[in-house]
Amino acid sequence: QVQVVESGGGLVQPGGSLRLSCKASGSDFFPYAMGWYRQAPGKQRDLVAIDTFGRRSEYADSVQGRFTISRDSAGSTVYLQMNSLKPEDTAVYYCKVRPSAIGNDYWGQGTQVTVSS
């Protein structure tokens, strides 16, 4: 069983920055993919950024150039550095872990990000 725990959300003013963290634990592995999704009230959950082993990171058009996804050297913690935040970035941010190329995905509980003055 894989546990996924996010942290780092909060309230920030427009133009500010936040860094989200997501730790995957429960097995000694380097997850095939780790990514961030977000869901605003009344909207569907959408991809923000994803880091997949052996591939270039992918970003939603709306965050390209402002957000950066990265992993630590062990590969089991993924970060989302969010700069130049906008009110429309307000959402619950979820971390998704895919341990292998074929298999189940595991989700965290979500962390709230609110961008407001």
N, C-alpha and C positions, 0 to 999 in steps of 0.2 A: 504494500500500500504506500502510495506517495502522498506526502503532506506538502501543501503549498501555502505559504504564509507571506502576505504582502505587508508593507509598511511604508510610511513616508507621506501619506496624504495630508491635506490640511487646507487652510484658507490662505490665499495669497492675492495680492493686488494685481490688476492687469499690468503686464510687462515684467512681472516677477518670475522667479524660478522655483522649481521643486524637483527633488529627486526621489523617485519611487524605487523600492527594493522588493525583490521576491526571492524567497529561499525555498528550494525544493529539497525535501529530505525523505528518508525512509528506505532508501536503497543506495548502494555505493555505485553510482552511475553518473555518466555525463549525458544529460538529456539531449535527445536529438534536436528538439526545438523548444524554445521558451519565448513567450510573447506577451504582449499587453493588448488588452481590449478595453473598450469603455462603453458605458451605457448611460445616456442621459434620460431623465424622466420622460416617459411616453415614447421613447425611441428604442430601436433595436440595438443589440450589442454589436459593435463594429471593431474591426482590427485597427490598432494604432501603430504597432510596430512588432516585428517578429525577427528573432535570430535563429537561424537554422544551420545546423552543422554542415560545413562545406559549401554554403551558399551566402550570397550577399544579403545583408539585412534588408528587410522591406519596411516601407513606411506608408501610411495613409497620406494622400496628397495634402490634406489639411494640416499635417504636422511636419511635412518635409522641410528640412532646414532649421527647424526649431527644436525638435526632439531628437535624442540620440539613445539608442539601445545598446547595451554592452553586457558582457558577462565577466565574472571573476575568473581567475586562472583555473579554479577547480571545476568551473562550468556549471555549478548548481545554483548559483545566485545570478539573477539578471537584474539590471538596473534600467530605469528610464529617466534620463535627464531631460527635464522639460524647461525650456527657456522661452522668453517672450510670450508668456501665457496670456490667453485671451478669455473673455467671459464664456465664449462658446466651447472652451475646453472643459468647462464644468461638467462633471460626470462621476460615476463610480467607475474606478479603474480596476480591472480584473487581470490577474496573471494566469496564463495557461501554460501547462507543461506537457510536452509530448515526449515520453521517455525513449521511444523508438520510432522508426519511420512508419511502422505498422503497429497499431495498438490503440489503447485508450488515451484520452486526454484527461488531465486533472486540472481543476480550477481552484483558485484561492477564493477567499470570502469577499474580497473586494475592499478597496480603500477609497474614501471620498476625497475628491479634489474640487475645491470651490474657488473660482476666480472672480473676485468682486471687489469693488472699491467701497 
